[in-house]
Amino acid sequence: MAVDVSGNLYGTACEGGDSYCGTVWKLTTGGFTNLYSFSGGTDGSTPYGGISIDASGNVFGTTFNAGANSSGTIWQITAAGAFNALYSFAPDTDGGFSIGSVAVDPSGNLFGTTSAGGTGAGGTLWEYSAGGSYSVLYSFSGNADGS
């Protein structure tokens, strides 16, 4: 879960929603709101990992499955409530199947990990820049460095 500056809670459910592919929700003193239901298409499916909120109130996370390459996505829900699939993982090069949390730095860059793929086949540590470019910072080998 994540908490915004007003004390509202945000989180994900890895199942359920309109297509039973997971949801993003918000809990306020006024009640519970389902912000987004994943379809299992290019938007992704099964949001296992933790989420983050930037200074502008945008919510970020990843999905484990689906997306354009069937290996999960990086997604955003804007402060205005619009959903954007920012990036679809390509497992052989980018890694895929993210289950970790997303971190946001003060410049708006996103950081996270994948559980598989990359050049070492043990997953990746990645960055998605505020400018919209994806890069692998490190590929885990699955040996001494883990996976």
JOZINOR-V223651 format. One record per pair of residues at least 4 apart in sequence whose C-alpha atoms are under 8 Angstrom apart, sorted by the first residue. I is the first residue (numbers start at 0). J is the second residue. Records with the same first field share a line. If there is no record, write none. Layout:
BEGIN
I = J + J
END
This chain:
BEGIN
0 = 8 + 9 + 10 + 11 + 49 + 50
1 = 8 + 9 + 10 + 49 + 50 + 51 + 52
2 = 6 + 7 + 8 + 9 + 52
3 = 7 + 8 + 9 + 52 + 56
6 = 27
7 = 25 + 26 + 27 + 28
8 = 25 + 26 + 27
9 = 23 + 24 + 25 + 26 + 50
10 = 23 + 24 + 25 + 49 + 50
11 = 21 + 22 + 23 + 24 + 46 + 47 + 49 + 50
12 = 21 + 22 + 23 + 24 + 45 + 46 + 47
13 = 20 + 21 + 22 + 44 + 45 + 46 + 47
14 = 19 + 20 + 21 + 22 + 45
15 = 19 + 20 + 21 + 22 + 36
16 = 20 + 21 + 22 + 36 + 37
17 = 36 + 37 + 38
18 = 36 + 37 + 38 + 39
19 = 37 + 38
20 = 36 + 37 + 38 + 39 + 44 + 45
21 = 36 + 37 + 44 + 45 + 46
22 = 33 + 34 + 35 + 36 + 37 + 46
23 = 33 + 34 + 35 + 36
24 = 31 + 32 + 33 + 34 + 35
25 = 31 + 32 + 33 + 34
26 = 30 + 31 + 32
27 = 31
34 = 80
35 = 82
37 = 42 + 43 + 44 + 45
38 = 42 + 43 + 44
39 = 43 + 44 + 64 + 65 + 66
40 = 44 + 65 + 66 + 67
41 = 65 + 66 + 67 + 84 + 87
42 = 65 + 66 + 67 + 72 + 74 + 83 + 84
43 = 62 + 63 + 64 + 65 + 66 + 69 + 71 + 72 + 84
44 = 62 + 63 + 64 + 65 + 66 + 71
45 = 62 + 63 + 64
46 = 60 + 61 + 62 + 63 + 98
47 = 61 + 62 + 63 + 97 + 98 + 99
48 = 60 + 61 + 62 + 97 + 98 + 99 + 100 + 101
49 = 60 + 98 + 99 + 100 + 101
50 = 58 + 59 + 60 + 61 + 100 + 101 + 102
51 = 58 + 59 + 60 + 100 + 101 + 102 + 103
52 = 56 + 57 + 58 + 59 + 103
53 = 57 + 58 + 103 + 105 + 107
54 = 105
55 = 78
56 = 77 + 78
57 = 75 + 76 + 77 + 78
58 = 75 + 76 + 77 + 78
59 = 73 + 74 + 75 + 76 + 101
60 = 73 + 74 + 75 + 100 + 101
61 = 71 + 72 + 73 + 74 + 97 + 98 + 100 + 101
62 = 71 + 72 + 73 + 74 + 96 + 97 + 98
63 = 70 + 71 + 72 + 95 + 96 + 97 + 98
64 = 69 + 70 + 71 + 72 + 96
65 = 69 + 70 + 71 + 72
66 = 70 + 71 + 72 + 87 + 88
67 = 87 + 88
68 = 87 + 88 + 89 + 90
69 = 88
70 = 87 + 88 + 89 + 90 + 95 + 96
71 = 87 + 88 + 95 + 96 + 97
72 = 84 + 85 + 86 + 87 + 88
73 = 84 + 85 + 86 + 87 + 88
74 = 82 + 83 + 84 + 85 + 86
75 = 82 + 83 + 84 + 85
76 = 80 + 81 + 82 + 83
77 = 81 + 82 + 83
85 = 131
86 = 133
88 = 93 + 94 + 95 + 96
89 = 93 + 94 + 95
90 = 94 + 95 + 96 + 115 + 116 + 117
91 = 116 + 117 + 118 + 120
92 = 116 + 117 + 118
93 = 116 + 117 + 123 + 125 + 134 + 135
94 = 113 + 114 + 115 + 116 + 117 + 120 + 122 + 123
95 = 113 + 114 + 115 + 116 + 117 + 122
96 = 113 + 114 + 115
97 = 112 + 113 + 114 + 115
98 = 112 + 113 + 114
99 = 111 + 112 + 113
100 = 111 + 112
101 = 109 + 110 + 111 + 112
102 = 109 + 110 + 111
103 = 107 + 108 + 109 + 110
104 = 108 + 109
106 = 129
107 = 128 + 129
108 = 126 + 127 + 128 + 129
109 = 126 + 127 + 128 + 129
110 = 124 + 125 + 126 + 127
111 = 124 + 125 + 126
112 = 122 + 123 + 124 + 125
113 = 122 + 123 + 124 + 125
114 = 121 + 122 + 123 + 146
115 = 120 + 121 + 122 + 123 + 146
116 = 120 + 121 + 122 + 123
117 = 121 + 122 + 123 + 138 + 139
118 = 138 + 139 + 140
119 = 138 + 139 + 140 + 141
120 = 138 + 139 + 140 + 141
121 = 138 + 139 + 140 + 141 + 145 + 146
122 = 138 + 139 + 140 + 141 + 146
123 = 135 + 136 + 137 + 138 + 139
124 = 135 + 136 + 137 + 138 + 139
125 = 133 + 134 + 135 + 136 + 137
126 = 133 + 134 + 135 + 136
127 = 131 + 132 + 133 + 134
128 = 132 + 133
139 = 144 + 145 + 146
140 = 144 + 145 + 146
141 = 145 + 146
142 = 146
END
